[in-house]
C-alpha cells in the first residue's frame, strides 16, 4: 500500500484530532472515494454564496461525505450524524472562504522551508508521526517520511499526487490560520495611561446618603405599553433584537405506538414458537428463519456480559436463566420492547482472560499487503522454532530475531486477551481456539492463521469462571397495520375538519378528553432535521417552510406519531417583530415610565429629607467605602448609575437629580470623596498581566468554539446567502 493510499484511509481520524485543537472546522479534508450525492435534482444551483463567491453543489456534497465519514470513524451514525456533517461542511466552507480572502489580502504565504518544518520538523502532523515513528522508540523518522513522500510525488499516479498535494495544502492552510490568530493575539494592547486612569479611579472612596423607591411599589397592571412604544425601542436598539429565520408550529400528534392488543399478539406469536425452539437442533437456522432480533452466536459469555435484547436485562431474569439445565428454555419474558425466549445451549469453565506469548512468522505485511515469505517457508521456520525452544533455546532471543509482529514485540511477544476479545470478530479463530478452549497454561503449539504461522505458549489462565452459551429468540412488539391505520385515519379526519386556526384550536380542545393535547415547537430553523419533541423528519420541516402563516399541514408520519401541524409564526431574518420583542421590552419600558412617575414626586425637593418625605416618609440610608470597581456597598452594588453619581463632585453636600436605576429610583447626596493607595499598583506589571490574560482568553475562545472572535466578526460583516433549505437533501 502506498503512502497516499494510507493517507486516504486514515486521514479522517487525523481531522478529528486537528479539529479538536485548532481552527479546523473549515479545513478541507482529503477526498474520499465515496459514491452518491447529497443533493438530487438540484444541479446548477449554488448551495450559497460568501461575499459573492459561490459554494458549488458538487464540492459541498464531497465535503459532507468527508465530514460524515469522519463522524462515523468517531462512532456517530444515523440521521443525526448526517445533519451534523452538513452543518460542519457548511460552516467549514463559509469559514474557508472568509479566511482565504483575509489571508490573500494580507499576502500570507508558506514557503518551502516552512512547509518542510510542518512535515519534518519537531512537531509533525499526527498522522505522519504515527506512520513514520519507530515502534520501539516512538521517535519520528523525518528522513523516512521525506523519502516516502518524495517517492510518491515522483512515481505515484496523477490522482494520488493530486491528493497528496491537497493534503499538504490543507496543512499549509492550518498553519496560516495559526499565524493569523497569532498575529491578532499579539496585537492585544493595554495603554499605560489607561491602566493608570483605572488605578486613579479605583483609589477613590465615596460615602453617600440616599433614599430610593423601588419599581415594584407601582403595580404593573397600572402601566400600559403600546405597540408603537415597543417598535420605537426596538428600532433604537436593533443590535439587541437580531433574529435568524425560523418558524413555529402548534401540532396534534396521534400515536402509532403498539397497543395492548399488539403486545398480546406478539406474546402469542412467540409462545407458539416455543415448542419448536425447545426441540430444534439447528438453532441458528431456526432463529434466522423466524426473524429473531437477536442473532445466534456460539460464543461463551460470563454472567456480566450476557447478551440481551436491549442490554438492560433485569437481574431476576438473568439469574433465572443461568440456573437452567442444558437444553431448557425460559420465557417468554418482557425485555425492553421485546418478548424473549432464552435457551441454555451449553456452559463451560473458561478463564476471564488469557495471558500468552507468541512468535509470528507472517506471510504478508499488514501495512503494505506486500508478501513477506512463502507459506511453506513460514511453516518450516515455525516448526524449527518450536523444536529449538523444546531443546532449550531462549524464547526472547528467537522472538527478537524472527517475529514479524512488531506490536507484540514491544512486550517480547507477551499478550493478554479477555475471553470476549478472543471470541470476537477479527480475532484469528485458530489462535483463539487453542488459547481459550483447547490448551492449558504451559501448553505450546504451532498454529496457522490468516496472518501466517504462530508459535504460541499459554502463560496463564486468569480468573476461571463459568461462561454460558445462550440462544435468544426475541420478537419486538410492533404496531399492527390496523393500529397504524387507525392513527393515520384519526389524523386525516382531524386535518380535514381543521382548515384554519379557529377550527384547529376548537378541534384540538375536543381531543383533550382522549388524552391528546395541543403542543408547540418554537423557533424551527430552515435547515433542521429533527424536532426535539417529535423526532427526525427533514420532509416535515421542509413542508413547514413551504406553508404560510396559519396554514394547517396535511398529516405526516414523524417518529411514532401521525402529526397535524399549524404554522403559528413566520420569523424572517432581520429584526424581531413587535410581538416577539414585547416580552423583553415591556418590562424595561414599564420601569422607565415608573421612574418618570417617581421622579415627578421628588422633582421639587432640594434636600434629601424633603425627597424622603415626598416618597411617603422613606428612610434615609447610607453606603460607605464605595469604589468604582469591587464596591462592598451591597445596597447599591448592582446600581452602576448610582455608583457613578457617587463620585460626581456636583453631588457633594447637595442632592442629585433622580437616578433611574435597575431596581428603582435613587436620590443621593455625596457626603465625602477621598483617596487611598491601591496595593500592587505597578503599572508595567499590571499592563503585562492584562495583555497575557487577554491573549490566553483569546486562545481559549479559539480552542473552545473552534473559531476565533475575529472569524465571528468576519461572519457578521460578510454577505452570506444560505440556500441549503431550498435544496433536496
C-alpha positions in Angstrom: 0.0 0.0 0.0 1.5 3.4 -1.0 1.8 6.3 1.4 -1.0 8.2 -0.3 -3.4 5.2 0.0 -2.7 5.0 3.7 -3.3 8.8 3.9 -6.7 8.2 2.2 -7.7 5.6 4.7 -6.6 7.3 7.9 -6.9 11.0 7.3 -10.4 11.2 8.7 -9.1 10.3 12.1 -6.4 13.0 11.8 -9.0 15.6 11.0 -11.0 14.7 14.2 -7.8 15.3 16.2 -6.9 18.5 14.5 -10.4 20.0 14.7 -10.4 19.4 18.5 -7.2 21.6 19.0 -7.4 24.4 16.4 -9.5 26.4 13.9 -10.1 23.4 11.8 -13.8 23.2 11.2 -13.1 24.8 7.9 -10.1 22.7 6.9 -10.7 20.7 3.7 -10.0 17.1 4.4 -8.7 14.6 1.8 -11.0 13.4 -0.9 -12.8 10.1 -0.2 -13.9 7.8 -2.9 -17.5 7.8 -1.7 -20.3 7.5 -4.2 -23.7 9.2 -4.1 -24.7 12.8 -3.8 -26.4 14.8 -1.1 -28.3 16.9 -3.5 -30.5 15.3 -6.1 -32.5 17.1 -8.8 -30.8 20.4 -8.0 -27.9 20.7 -10.4 -27.0 24.2 -11.4 -27.9 25.8 -8.1 -25.3 27.0 -5.6 -25.5 25.9 -2.1 -24.9 29.5 -1.1 -22.5 32.4 -1.5 -20.0 34.2 0.7 -19.4 37.8 -0.4 -20.3 36.8 -3.9 -18.2 33.6 -4.0 -20.3 30.5 -4.8 -20.2 27.2 -2.9 -20.9 24.6 -5.6 -23.2 21.6 -5.1 -20.5 19.2 -6.2 -17.8 20.4 -3.9 -20.2 20.8 -1.0 -21.5 17.3 -1.4 -18.0 15.9 -1.2 -17.3 17.9 1.9 -20.4 16.5 3.6 -19.4 12.9 2.7 -15.9 13.6 4.1 -17.4 15.0 7.3 -19.8 12.2 7.7 -17.1 9.6 7.2 -15.0 11.3 9.9 -18.0 11.3 12.3 -18.5 7.6 11.6 -14.9 6.9 12.5 -15.7 8.6 15.8 -18.8 6.4 16.3 -21.5 8.8 15.2 -24.1 7.3 12.8 -27.7 7.9 11.6 -29.6 10.9 10.6 -28.1 13.0 13.4 -24.6 12.4 12.1 -25.8 13.4 8.6 -27.2 16.6 9.9 -24.1 17.4 11.9 -22.0 16.6 8.8 -24.0 19.1 6.8 -23.6 21.8 9.4 -19.8 21.2 9.8 -19.4 21.2 6.0 -21.4 24.5 5.7 -19.5 26.2 8.5 -16.2 24.9 7.1 -16.9 26.2 3.6 -18.0 29.6 4.9 -15.0 30.0 7.1 -12.6 28.7 4.5 -13.7 31.4 2.0 -13.6 34.1 4.6 -10.2 33.2 5.8 -8.8 32.6 2.3 -9.9 36.2 1.5 -8.2 37.6 4.6 -5.0 35.6 4.1 -4.8 36.6 0.4 -5.3 40.3 1.3 -2.6 40.1 3.9 -0.3 38.4 1.4 0.4 35.5 3.8 2.3 32.5 2.3 4.0 29.3 3.4 7.5 28.9 1.8 9.3 25.6 1.1 11.3 25.9 4.2 8.3 26.4 6.4 6.4 23.5 4.7 9.4 21.3 5.4 9.2 22.3 9.1 5.5 21.4 9.1 6.1 18.0 7.6 9.5 17.0 9.0 10.1 19.4 11.9 9.8 18.7 15.7 6.0 18.8 15.7 4.9 16.9 12.5 1.2 16.2 11.8 -0.2 13.4 14.0 -0.9 11.1 11.1 2.7 11.3 9.7 4.0 10.9 13.3 2.0 7.6 13.6 3.1 6.4 10.2 6.8 7.1 10.4 7.7 6.7 14.1 10.0 3.9 15.2 7.7 1.4 17.0 10.5 0.6 19.5 11.4 4.2 20.5 8.4 6.2 19.3 10.8 8.7 17.7 9.6 10.3 14.5 11.8 9.4 11.5 11.7 12.6 9.4 14.1 11.3 6.8 12.0 8.2 6.1 8.9 10.4 5.9 10.5 12.7 3.4 11.8 9.8 1.4 8.4 8.2 1.1 6.6 11.4 0.2 9.2 12.3 -2.4 8.9 8.8 -3.9 5.1 9.2 -4.0 5.5 12.6 -5.8 7.9 11.0 -8.4 6.2 7.7 -9.0 2.6 7.8 -8.0 -0.4 8.1 -10.3 -1.6 11.6 -11.1 -4.7 11.4 -8.9 -2.6 10.2 -6.0 -0.2 13.1 -6.5 -3.1 15.4 -6.5 -4.4 14.0 -3.2 -1.0 14.3 -1.6 -0.8 17.9 -2.8 -4.2 18.6 -1.4 -3.1 17.1 1.9 -0.1 19.4 2.1 -2.2 22.4 1.0 -4.5 21.7 4.0 -1.6 21.6 6.3 -0.4 24.9 4.9 -3.9 26.4 5.4 -3.9 25.2 9.0 -0.5 26.9 9.6 -1.7 30.1 8.0 -4.8 30.1 10.3 -2.5 29.6 13.3 -0.3 32.5 12.1 -3.4 34.7 11.5 -4.6 34.1 15.0 -1.2 34.6 16.5 -1.0 37.9 14.6 -4.3 39.1 16.1 -3.4 37.8 19.6 -0.1 39.7 19.6 -1.9 42.9 18.7 -3.7 43.0 22.1 -2.6 46.0 24.0 -3.4 47.9 27.2 -2.0 51.5 27.1 -0.2 52.6 30.2 -2.4 55.7 30.5 -5.5 53.5 30.6 -4.1 51.4 33.4 -3.1 54.5 35.3 -6.5 56.0 34.9 -8.2 52.9 36.2 -5.8 52.9 39.2 -6.6 56.5 39.9 -10.3 55.9 39.7 -10.2 52.8 41.9 -8.1 54.7 44.5 -11.1 56.9 45.3 -13.6 56.1 48.1 -17.1 57.6 48.4 -19.7 57.8 51.1 -23.3 58.7 50.3 -26.7 59.1 51.9 -29.7 58.2 49.7 -33.4 57.5 49.5 -34.9 55.1 47.0 -38.3 54.0 45.7 -38.4 50.5 44.1 -40.3 49.9 40.9 -42.4 47.2 42.4 -44.2 49.8 44.5 -46.2 50.6 41.4 -48.3 47.7 40.1 -47.5 46.6 36.5 -51.2 46.5 35.8 -51.4 50.3 36.1 -48.9 50.8 33.2 -49.8 50.3 29.5 -47.2 49.9 26.8 -48.3 50.4 23.2 -47.0 48.6 20.1 -45.6 51.9 18.9 -43.5 52.3 22.0 -42.2 48.8 21.7 -41.4 49.4 18.0 -39.6 52.6 18.8 -37.5 50.9 21.4 -36.6 48.0 19.0 -35.6 50.5 16.3 -33.4 52.3 18.7 -31.7 49.1 19.8 -31.7 46.9 16.7 -28.5 45.1 17.5 -30.2 43.6 20.6 -33.1 42.2 18.5 -31.5 40.4 15.6 -33.1 37.1 14.7 -32.4 34.3 12.2 -35.1 32.9 10.0 -37.3 30.5 11.9 -40.8 29.1 12.2 -43.1 27.8 15.0 -45.9 25.4 14.9 -48.8 24.1 17.0 -49.5 20.5 16.5 -51.5 17.5 17.5 -49.9 14.0 17.4 -51.8 10.8 17.0 -49.7 7.9 18.4 -49.0 4.9 16.2 -47.2 3.0 19.0 -48.1 -0.6 19.6 -51.3 -1.1 21.6 -52.1 -3.7 24.3 -53.6 -5.8 21.5 -50.4 -5.6 19.5 -48.4 -6.7 22.6 -50.8 -9.6 23.2 -50.4 -10.7 19.5 -46.6 -10.7 19.8 -46.7 -12.7 23.0 -48.9 -15.3 21.3 -46.6 -15.5 18.3 -43.5 -16.1 20.4 -45.4 -18.6 22.7 -46.4 -20.5 19.6 -42.8 -20.8 18.6 -41.6 -22.1 22.0 -42.1 -25.8 21.3 -40.0 -25.8 18.2 -37.3 -23.6 19.8 -37.3 -26.2 22.7 -36.6 -29.1 20.4 -34.6 -27.7 17.4 -31.1 -28.8 16.9 -30.4 -26.2 14.2 -30.7 -23.2 16.4 -29.0 -20.7 14.1 -31.1 -21.6 11.1 -34.3 -21.6 13.2 -33.7 -18.1 14.7 -32.8 -16.7 11.2 -36.0 -18.3 9.7 -38.4 -16.9 12.4 -36.7 -13.5 12.4 -35.3 -13.2 15.9 -33.9 -9.7 16.6 -31.0 -11.3 18.5 -28.8 -13.4 16.2 -27.4 -16.6 17.5 -23.7 -16.7 18.4 -21.8 -19.7 19.6 -19.6 -17.6 21.8 -19.5 -18.2 25.6 -20.0 -15.2 27.9 -19.5 -14.7 31.6 -22.6 -13.6 33.6 -21.6 -9.9 33.5 -21.7 -9.8 29.6 -24.7 -11.9 28.7 -26.4 -10.7 25.6 -29.9 -9.2 25.9 -32.5 -7.6 23.7 -31.9 -4.1 25.0 -28.7 -4.5 27.1 -30.7 -3.9 30.3 -32.0 -7.4 31.3 -33.1 -7.3 34.9 -31.0 -9.3 37.4 -34.0 -11.6 38.1 -34.3 -12.8 34.6 -30.5 -13.3 34.3 -30.2 -15.2 37.5 -33.1 -17.5 36.5 -31.7 -18.2 33.0 -28.3 -19.1 34.4 -29.9 -21.9 36.6 -31.4 -23.6 33.5 -30.2 -27.1 32.7 -28.7 -27.7 29.3 -31.3 -27.5 26.6 -34.0 -25.9 28.7 -36.0 -22.8 27.6 -37.1 -19.9 29.8 -39.8 -17.4 28.9 -41.4 -15.6 27.3 -40.3 -12.6 29.3 -40.5 -8.9 28.5 -37.1 -7.3 27.8 -37.5 -3.7 26.8 -39.7 -3.6 23.7 -39.3 -7.3 23.0 -40.7 -10.6 24.2 -37.9 -13.1 24.6 -37.3 -16.8 25.0 -33.8 -17.9 26.3 -32.4 -21.3 25.8 -29.4 -22.7 27.7 -27.2 -24.3 25.0 -24.1 -25.0 26.9 -21.8 -23.8 29.7 -18.0 -24.2 30.3 -15.5 -23.1 32.9 -13.3 -20.7 31.0 -10.8 -18.0 32.0 -11.9 -14.4 32.3 -8.7 -13.7 30.3 -5.6 -15.4 28.9 -2.0 -14.4 29.1 0.1 -15.9 26.3 3.1 -15.1 24.1 3.9 -15.9 20.5 6.3 -15.6 17.7 4.6 -14.7 14.4 6.1 -15.8 11.1 3.9 -13.5 8.9 3.4 -14.2 5.3 2.1 -10.7 4.4 2.9 -7.2 5.7 -0.3 -6.0 7.3 0.6 -2.3 6.4 1.6 -2.7 2.8 0.0 -6.1 2.0 3.3 -7.0 0.4 4.4 -10.7 0.7 7.0 -11.4 3.4 7.7 -15.1 2.9 6.2 -18.1 1.3 3.7 -20.0 3.5 5.7 -23.2 3.4 8.8 -21.3 4.5 7.0 -19.8 7.4 5.6 -23.2 8.4 9.0 -24.8 8.4 10.5 -21.9 10.4 7.7 -22.1 13.0 8.4 -25.8 13.4 12.1 -25.1 13.8 11.5 -22.5 16.4 9.2 -24.9 18.4 11.9 -27.6 18.2 14.7 -25.2 19.3 12.7 -24.0 22.3 11.9 -27.6 23.2 15.7 -28.2 23.2 16.4 -25.3 25.5 16.7 -22.2 23.2 15.7 -18.8 24.7 12.2 -17.6 23.7 13.1 -13.9 23.9 16.1 -14.3 21.7 14.2 -16.2 19.0 11.2 -13.7 19.3 13.5 -10.7 18.7 15.2 -12.4 15.8 12.2 -13.9 13.9 8.8 -12.3 14.8 7.1 -10.1 12.3 4.5 -8.9 14.8 6.0 -5.5 15.8 3.1 -4.6 18.0 3.5 -7.6 20.4 7.3 -7.4 20.1 7.3 -4.3 22.4 6.4 -6.7 25.2 8.6 -9.6 23.9 5.5 -11.2 22.3 3.5 -11.3 25.5 -0.2 -10.5 25.1 -3.3 -10.7 27.4 -6.8 -11.1 25.9 -10.2 -11.3 27.6 -12.4 -14.2 26.8 -14.8 -12.0 24.8 -11.9 -10.5 22.8 -10.7 -13.9 21.9 -14.2 -14.9 20.6 -14.8 -11.5 19.0 -14.9 -10.7 15.3 -11.5 -10.2 13.7 -9.7 -12.4 16.2 -8.0 -15.3 14.5 -10.3 -18.3 15.4 -7.5 -20.9 15.3 -5.4 -18.8 17.7 -8.4 -18.3 20.0 -9.5 -22.0 19.9 -6.1 -23.1 21.2 -5.5 -20.5 24.0 -9.1 -20.4 25.3 -10.7 -23.8 24.7 -8.1 -26.5 23.8 -4.9 -25.5 25.7 -4.0 -25.0 29.3 -1.2 -23.0 31.0 2.2 -24.3 29.9 1.0 -25.7 26.6 2.9 -24.8 23.4 1.8 -25.2 19.8 2.4 -24.1 16.2 -0.8 -22.7 14.8 -1.7 -21.5 11.3 -4.0 -18.4 10.9 -4.7 -15.8 8.2 -1.7 -13.9 9.4 0.8 -16.7 9.0 2.3 -19.3 11.3 2.5 -18.7 15.1 4.5 -20.4 17.8 2.2 -19.9 20.8 2.8 -20.6 24.5 -0.1 -20.2 27.1 1.3 -18.5 30.2 -1.7 -18.2 32.4 -5.5 -18.6 32.6 -6.7 -15.7 34.7 -9.8 -16.0 36.9 -11.6 -19.0 35.5 -15.4 -18.8 35.8 -18.5 -20.2 34.3 -19.2 -19.0 30.8 -22.6 -19.6 29.1 -23.7 -20.2 25.6 -27.3 -19.0 25.4 -29.6 -18.6 22.4 -32.3 -15.9 22.4 -35.5 -15.8 20.4 -36.6 -12.1 20.5 -39.7 -10.7 18.9 -40.2 -6.9 19.0 -43.6 -5.6 20.0 -44.6 -3.7 16.9 -47.7 -1.8 15.9 -50.0 -3.7 13.7 -51.3 -2.4 10.3 -54.6 -1.8 12.0 -53.0 0.3 14.8 -51.1 2.3 12.2 -54.2 2.8 10.0 -56.3 3.9 13.0 -53.7 6.6 13.9 -53.5 7.7 10.3 -57.2 7.9 9.9 -57.7 9.9 13.1 -55.1 12.4 11.9 -56.7 12.6 8.5 -60.1 13.3 10.0 -58.7 16.0 12.3 -56.9 17.7 9.4 -60.0 17.6 7.3 -62.0 19.4 10.0 -59.3 21.9 10.9 -58.6 24.2 8.0 -57.8 27.4 9.9 -56.7 28.5 13.4 -60.1 28.7 14.9 -61.2 25.2 13.8 -57.8 23.8 14.6 -57.9 25.1 18.2 -61.5 24.1 18.7 -60.9 20.5 17.5 -57.7 20.2 19.5 -59.7 21.2 22.6 -62.1 18.3 22.0 -59.2 15.8 21.8 -58.2 16.5 25.5 -60.8 14.0 26.6 -58.8 11.3 24.8 -55.6 12.4 26.4 -54.3 14.2 23.3 -53.1 17.7 23.8 -52.1 20.5 21.5 -48.4 21.0 21.7 -45.9 23.5 20.3 -42.5 23.6 18.7 -40.8 27.0 18.7 -38.0 28.5 16.5 -37.6 25.7 14.0 -34.6 26.6 11.8 -34.8 26.1 8.0 -32.1 23.6 7.8 -33.1 21.5 10.8 -33.5 17.7 10.5 -35.4 17.0 13.7 -37.8 18.4 16.3 -36.9 17.7 19.9 -40.4 16.6 20.9 -41.2 14.6 17.8 -38.1 13.2 16.1 -36.3 13.2 12.8 -38.1 14.3 9.7 -36.5 16.6 7.2 -39.5 16.4 4.8 -41.8 17.5 7.6 -39.6 20.6 8.3 -39.5 21.4 4.5 -43.3 21.3 4.4 -43.5 23.7 7.4 -41.4 26.1 5.3 -43.5 25.6 2.2 -46.6 26.7 4.1 -47.8 30.1 5.0 -48.7 31.6 8.4 -51.9 30.0 9.7 -51.8 27.1 7.2 -52.7 23.6 8.5 -50.5 20.9 7.1 -51.6 17.5 5.8 -51.0 14.6 8.3 -47.4 13.3 8.2 -45.7 10.4 10.0 -43.0 11.8 12.3 -41.3 9.3 14.6 -44.0 7.2 16.2 -46.9 9.5 15.5 -49.0 11.0 12.7 -48.8 14.7 13.2 -51.1 17.5 12.1 -49.4 20.9 12.4 -50.4 24.6 12.0 -47.8 27.3 11.3 -48.1 29.8 14.1 -45.0 32.0 13.5 -43.1 33.0 10.4 -40.0 34.9 11.5 -37.8 36.3 8.8 -34.1 37.0 9.2 -33.6 40.6 10.4 -35.1 42.4 13.3 -37.5 40.8 15.7 -41.2 41.7 15.4 -43.0 43.8 18.0 -44.9 40.8 19.2 -41.8 38.8 19.8 -39.8 41.7 21.2 -42.6 42.7 23.6 -41.7 40.0 26.2 -38.3 41.6 26.7 -39.1 45.2 26.0 -42.3 45.7 28.0 -40.7 45.3 31.5 -38.0 47.8 30.5 -40.5 50.4 29.3 -42.7 49.9 32.3 -39.9 50.6 34.7 -39.0 53.7 32.6 -42.5 55.0 33.0 -42.5 54.2 36.7 -39.2 56.1 37.0 -40.8 59.1 35.4 -43.7 58.9 37.8 -41.4 58.6 40.9 -39.1 61.3 39.6 -42.0 63.8 39.4 -42.7 63.2 43.2 -39.2 64.4 44.1 -38.7 66.9 41.4 -39.1 69.9 43.7 -37.2 68.5 46.6 -34.0 70.4 47.5 -32.9 68.3 50.4 -32.6 64.6 51.0 -35.0 64.8 53.9 -37.6 66.5 51.6 -37.1 63.8 49.0 -37.7 61.1 51.6 -40.8 62.9 52.8 -42.1 63.2 49.2 -41.8 59.5 48.8 -44.0 58.9 51.7 -41.5 59.1 54.6 -38.8 56.8 53.2 -35.8 56.1 55.4 -32.5 57.8 54.6 -29.9 55.1 54.1 -26.1 55.3 53.8 -23.5 53.5 51.8 -19.8 53.7 52.8 -16.5 52.7 51.2 -17.8 52.8 47.6 -15.3 52.2 44.8 -15.7 52.2 41.1 -14.8 48.5 41.0 -15.4 45.9 43.7 -17.7 48.1 45.8 -18.6 46.4 49.1 -21.7 48.6 49.5 -24.2 45.8 48.9 -27.2 48.2 48.9 -26.0 49.7 45.6 -23.6 47.2 44.2 -25.9 46.4 41.3 -26.6 50.0 40.5 -23.8 51.3 38.2 -25.5 54.7 37.6 -25.7 55.3 41.4 -22.0 54.3 41.8 -21.0 56.7 39.1 -23.0 59.5 40.6 -21.3 58.8 44.0 -18.1 60.3 42.6 -19.6 63.3 40.9 -18.3 66.4 42.8 -21.5 68.3 41.9 -23.4 66.0 44.2 -21.2 66.6 47.2 -23.2 68.3 50.0 -26.4 68.5 47.8 -28.9 66.1 46.4 -28.7 64.6 42.9 -31.4 64.6 40.3 -33.5 61.4 40.4 -31.4 58.5 39.2 -33.2 55.8 37.1 -31.5 52.6 38.4 -32.0 49.0 37.6 -34.4 48.2 40.6 -35.7 51.7 41.4 -35.2 55.4 41.5 -32.5 56.9 43.7 -31.8 60.4 45.1 -28.3 60.6 46.6 -26.1 63.1 48.5 -22.4 62.6 48.4 -21.0 63.0 52.0 -17.3 62.5 51.2 -14.9 61.6 48.5 -11.4 60.5 49.5 -8.5 58.6 48.0 -6.4 55.6 49.3 -3.4 53.9 47.8 -4.0 50.9 45.6 -1.9 47.9 46.7 0.4 46.5 44.0 -0.2 49.3 41.6 2.8 48.7 39.4 1.5 49.9 36.1 4.1 48.0 33.9 3.3 44.7 35.7 -0.4 45.3 35.6 -0.2 46.0 31.9 1.7 42.8 31.1 -0.6 40.7 33.2 -3.7 42.1 31.4 -2.1 41.6 28.0 -1.2 38.0 28.9 -4.7 37.3 30.3 -6.4 38.6 27.2 -4.1 36.6 24.9 -4.9 33.4 26.9 -8.7 34.2 26.8 -8.4 34.7 23.0 -6.7 31.4 22.5 -9.2 29.7 24.8 -12.1 31.1 22.8 -10.4 29.8 19.6 -10.0 26.3 21.2 -13.4 26.1 22.7 -15.5 27.4 19.9 -13.2 26.2 17.1 -13.2 29.6 15.6 -11.7 32.9 16.7 -13.5 36.1 17.7 -12.0 37.6 14.6 -13.7 34.9 12.5 -17.0 35.6 14.2 -16.6 39.3 13.3 -15.9 38.4 9.7 -19.0 36.3 9.6 -21.1 39.1 10.9 -19.7 41.6 8.4 -19.9 39.2 5.4 -22.8 38.9 3.0 -23.7 35.2 3.4 -26.5 33.6 1.5 -27.6 30.1 2.6 -29.7 28.2 0.0 -29.5 24.8 1.8 -33.1 24.8 2.9 -34.2 25.1 -0.8 -32.3 22.1 -1.9 -33.3 18.4 -2.0 -31.5 16.6 0.8 
